[in-house]
Amino acid sequence: MKDIMIRHIEEGDCEQVHQLYANLQVYCDTLQLPYPSLETWAKRITNIAEGCFCLVACIDGKIVGQMGIEICQRLRRRHIATFGMGVHADYRGRSVGSELMKAMLNTCDNWLNIERIELEVYTDNHAAIALYKKFGFEIEGTAKRYAFRNGQYADAYYMSRILDISKRSHSLLEN
């Protein structure tokens, strides 16, 4: 297996991220709309809001995955982060999602003092649900008719991981 490099997104990544989310198999698993414009992605990448981080996974210089992390800005919820991610269909099952998750969890656990991480995932996205469970996320509930996707409503699970502070990792290599 080729090495996966995780890094922060850069302005020059716009075209590759645009191509990643233009893929039907990627955007159908997210809240993205089909046919995203290059300009839309350029704005997202150059105007990342405070409290937001964007990582990309690269293999041989090609972006094969992306993850956005957002820290809640409300004063009483600053211990919480949410995230969303996409992995290129041709690179699924090759640890790209796992490497993005490890980087995100290390950042949240050891640098941002995040104790709760939340996400929503479509109930039919079995691979993603398995990935999240592998990293300690649990299903907390179901949102019926969560989003309109491909001509019909789709349900989603609310999932979270609450950090047991006594088990906080102290190394990039422990996750």
N, C-alpha and C positions, 0 to 999 in steps of 0.2 A: 504494500500500500504506500502511496506517495504521502509525503509530509504535508500536513495541513497547518498553515500559518494563520493565526488569528491576530488581527490588528484593528486599530480605529479606522473608520472610514475617512477617505480623503476626497477633496474636490474632484480629482482626476478619475474617481471611481464611478462617476455618474453614468457613463455609457454602459458599463458592465452591470451595474445594479438595475438599470432600466431594462436591460436584456433579461436579467434574472426574473424580474417580476412581470415581464411580458409573456412568460411561459404559462400556458393554461394550467398545467399541473401545480404550479407554484401559487398563482394568484387565487385559484379556487379554494385553497386551504387557508386563505387570509381574508381580511376585510378590504383588500385592494380591489379596485375596479379593473376590468380588462382594458387593454390598450392604453397604458399609462404613457403620458408624454415625457419626452426627454427633459423638457423644461420643468415639469412637475418634480421629477427626481433631482434635478439640479437645485431647485429651491429647497427641497427637503435636506439635501446634503450640505448646502452652504449656510442654511439658517437653522441649525439644530438648537432647539430651545434649551434654556438653563435647566439643569436637572435631567437632561437626556443624554444618552450615550449611544453610539451606533458602532457596532463591530461588524467586520466582514471576515469570512473564512476564504482563504486562497489556497489553491493548489497550482503549482507551476505558474504563479502570477495571475491566474484566472480566478475571479470571484465566483465561488460556488455556493456561498451562503451568506446570509445577512441577519443581524439581530439588532433590534432597537430596544433600549432599556429606558424606562422613565421612572424617576423618583417622584413620589407624590409630593406636591408642594404645599398642601394644607398643613398647617402647623402640627396638628395632632396626628397626622398620618405620614410624617416624614420618615418613619421607620419602615415604610412600605414602598416596594417598587413593582412595576408591571413590565412585561416584555412581550414582544412578538418576533417571530422569526420566519425565514423562508430558506429552503435548501433546494438547489437546482435538482430537477428530477433525475438527471443522469448521475448524480452524486449521492443519492439517498442510499442508506445502508452502508456507507463508507466512513462512518464516524464523524462526519461534518457537523451534524446536529449535536453530538456529544461534546465535541471540542468547543463549540460555541457555548453550550451550557456550562462547561467547566470554567471557561473564561468569565462568563457572566456571574456565576456563583462565587468565584474567587473575588471578583470586584465587589459584589454586594456584601459578602460575608466579612472580608478582611480589609476593605478600604472605605466602604460607605456606611458601615454599621446598619445595614438593612436586616431586619429581623423577619419580615414577611414578604414573600414574592408571590404575586398573583398573575393569573392568566386566564384567558378564555380559549377554548379549543372546540372545534366542531366535533360532535359526538361520533361521526363516522371517520374521523382522522385517527385510525387505530395506531398507526406507527408513531405519530406525535404523542398520543396519550401514553403509549408504552415508554417512550423516551422520557417524558416528564415524570412518570412513576419511578423510573430507574434512578432519577435524581431526587427522589423523596417528595415529590408533589402528590397531593391527594385530592380527589374529587370532593368538592364541598356542596355542589348542587347542579341543577340543570336549568338552563334558560331555554324555555320553549319558544319556537319561532324567533330565534336570536337574530338571524340576518337573512336577507333575501339573496339567494345564490342560485344561479343557473335556472331561473324560472320558478323556483319554489323556496319556501322557507326551510331553514335548517336550524336544528337545535345545537346548543353548545353546552359544554361543561364549564363550570367555574372550578378552577383548581388553584391550590396554593401550597406553599412550602413555608413552614414556620421554623425558623432557626432555633435549634436547641443550643443555647449559648455555651453550654458545657462541652459541646462537640464541635465548636468552631474550628475550622481548619486553619492552619497557619502556614500553609505552603501551597504553591501552585501545583505541586505534584501529588498532593494527598487526595484530590477529588478524582 
